[in-house]
Amino acid sequence: MELSGYLPELRRVDARFADAAAEAVLARGWAAPVPGCPGWTLADLVAHLGEVQHFWAFVVRTRATDPGGYVEPARRPDDELLAWAAAQSAELETVLAAADPAEGVWTWAPRKDVGFVLRRQVQEAVVHTVDVEQVLGDVRPIPADVGLDGLDEWLEVMVPGALPDGPPEGAHPVVLHAIDAGVERTLFAGSRPQPVATLRGTAGDLLLACWRRVPLEVLTVDGDGLQAAAMIAAVDLS
């Protein structure tokens, strides 16, 4: 994705999250389980995204160089969650719009600027919007450019973060072929001469499979699907 596309995408996906969450509350109730987040209820999911956006709005608004001054918000009652979460989305969008992506801020990753926060918060909202859509039973396709950017972020940021010493012992490459973007990416590239499998699907479905929101059965698997699943599972982001 182009840098200029992140903020419009964040606004779009925040609006979709809010709409889907409101529909899910009416259809399933606040206690509905979230398939993509075992042990979480719909209320937990809405509160979580609000808390994440509250935190990053603080970081960007204050240009924080460390998170030590952050005060966690109190958990809102369920009947206040939708309005509170929408307010956090609006605040995050506002502070990001007012910031230069090149400005330095604290992050947990090697890259420490507002641009990192923009990208990460788009992908945070994208995956959690699918979580709430799964509760609602109305999962919509992720745009190809958004899905591919998320897949790249997962490979470039999340995999090294989870595995700082490199691929685990016994790792095999897994090729990820995004059919709607016409490109391939590889998990654990170079760990063996040949990939153990090629997974084909939309960039969005590949992204969701890597985040373990959908099973590999939604993809076309050429090769050893069980080994491919084990390679993805080795990236433990819990």
Secondary structure, DSSP 8 states (H G I E B T S, - for coil): --GGGHHHHHHHHHHHHHHHHHHHHHHH-TT-B-TTSTT-BHHHHHHHHHHHHHHHHHHHHHT-SSGGG--------HHHHHHHHHHHHHHHHHHHHTS-TTSB---SSS--BHHHHHHHHHHHHHHHHHHHHHHHT------HHHHHHHHHHIIIIIHHHH-TT-S-TT---EEEEETTTTEEEEETTTSSSS-SEEEEE-HHHHHHHHTTSS-GGGSEEEE-HHHHHHHHHTS---
